Amino acid sequence: MCGIVAAAAGSNIVPILVEGLKKLEYRGYDSAGLAVTGAAQIERVRSVGRVAELEAAAAGTASPTGIAHTRWATHGVPSERNAHPHISGSIAVVHNGIIENYESLREELSAQGYVFTSDTDTETIAHLVEALLKDEPDLFRAVQRACRRLVGAYGIAVIDQRQPGKVVVAREGSPLLLGLGADGNYAASDASALLQVTRNMVYLENGDIAELTVSGVRIERLDGTPVERPVHVSQLSAAAVELGNFRHYMQKEIFEQPEALANTLEIVGGSRSIQPGIFGAEAGSLLQDVDHILILACGTSAHSGMTARYWLEAVAGVPCTVEIASEYRYRCSVANPRQLIVAISQSGETADTLAALRHAKSLGQLKTLAICNVPESAIVRESALRFITRAGPEIGVASTKAFTTQLAALFLLTLVVAKVRGRLDAAQESAYIDQLRHLPVAVNKVLTLESEIEGWARRFADKQHALFLGRGRHYPIALEGALKLKEISYIHAEAYPAGELKHGPLALVDASMPVISVAPNDELLEKLKSNLQEVRARGGELYVFADADSEIPASEGVHMLRLPEHYGLLSPILHVIPLQLLSYHAALVKGTDVDKPRNLAKSVTVE
């Protein structure tokens, strides 16, 4: 959630720190700060609000060594005194994550005379390192000893005014990587922050601690064992995280979906058949005796899993359960070693999903698959099988192209499982592959509806509530549409299976509540039409996203928008796109911060 940038270089690194923080703004934050080793003492600048305010406040600050941070409040309200970095004596610290034993450490350090000036758990780390330096003068060793006492999740970066030219970083459960540059060495919580200086990245493992100087890096485990981590050349381009001609990243990413889908599906582009190996070399044997699939995910990723459940059960004939990761990890569940565990995450660092995956493995369920957009992420590294969606960087907090590429990956999984189970003949396989190949073209056609959707969105500006309806595999798409609207426009929105309308939600329907319905021309259309009549009979105003051949006429109080073509089982991928556009344009009309909605973060790396 929070962002870290750190540098030890041969020249002034303040502009690099600030630019790095700008690239991490999408992760969500409420305050920002930086600290550098100065001529006589640590120089610290902090501000509440956007990084641009920090940049202005830091004008004139210069140093070759420093750390910077964007904070998303957990302990303590958003304020300058709670903003990072935190200082103790000559020490400055930035921290992502949550220290679970900070209260006992705080009591211990207070008894030693340390005065706390913030409400954060992070300040405990600063005082602890400063206290340990009295017995262990080397910063690297002092941080190493401090980390052995921390319980919880952390990614930290530490500097010491008495040891200029050195940054010490450590990771346990919160993403952290190193960047190896020509004029220095760097650390960050996301590769996008370091593309300005290097593409050579080293991904730290949990329990790693590293020292950065201008001339090199060294990495050890917390027990003091030296380790080497491979250098990866990032394929992410600086241009990929630039806004270009779009008004917002969300709009850019909505319109990048045809390319993102084409890239994700390139793996089957020239083939007439789908092989299990697209999920890893061991996929063929690992999937042979799978008798159940459990999907673990949060938020938008959970909606992709819910959609896939319909595909997996209908096409592959395998029972499927979808669980919210934060619920699964804390309940007593029945382990099934023949069950395939599918963990879905855009970032691959979602704390609850990662913890749920580890919990599933601890129960002896070792058939694991990660569907993720970041190949070096923890969820990918800790899964037996993997499929990397090629959505490219997604900056907007409200997920769009990550969702549709997850759906594409899950449909491929459906076909592979069906094939392994002998439920997919050659003709069906070929037909599905043709549909997948045509999918980017079909999405492009849907995007041409933007101007009509923009007109609909203007009617939403004064609404307080909205109701979304869907049936079958489009019910999760209604859920996703409601989530998008509430995330960025702050209009309260709920989604229901249309058949549930008369079991409670119908009581809310009146002329002031718009009802948005996903209405593809599928086997449930006639059932859905009767549900829509229930809305009209109560004076509700309907906004219906239908297929070109859906026999639902427009009328007073029934607004129709027809998608260019019906797409069968893959229809959910097409129908979610107008819901994304509706939310985006509704937020524009309301004047909200589309890419950085209040209280939300892009990568949820804490509980």
Protein Blocks (a to p, Z undefined) as FASTA:
>chain_A
ZZcdddddfbdfklmmmmmmmmmmmnopabdcdddddfkbccddddedjfklmmmmmgoi
acfbdcddddddfehcadfklpccddehjaccddedjdfklmmmmmmmmmnopacfbfbf
klmmmmmmmmmmmmmmbfklmmmmmmmmpgcddddddddfklghiacdddehiacddddd
fkbccddfbfklmmmmoccdcdddehiacdddfkbccdddfkopacdddddddfbdfklm
pgbjafbfklmmmmmmmmmmmmmmmmmmmpcbdcfklnojklmmmmmmgcbdcdddehjl
lmmmmmmmmmmmmmnopacddddfklmmmcccdddfkbccddddfklpafklmmmmmmmm
mnopabccdddfbfkbmklmmpfbdcddfebpafblbacklmmmmmmmmmmmmmmmmmmn
opacfklmmmmmmmmmmmmmmmmmmmmmmmmmmmmmmmmmmpcbdcdddehjllmmmmmm
mmmmmmmnopacddddfklmmnommmmgcfklccddddddbfklmmmmmmmmmmmmnopa
cdddddfklccdcdehiacdddfbdehjmlmmmmmmmmmmmmmmmmmmnopafklcghia
fblcbZZ
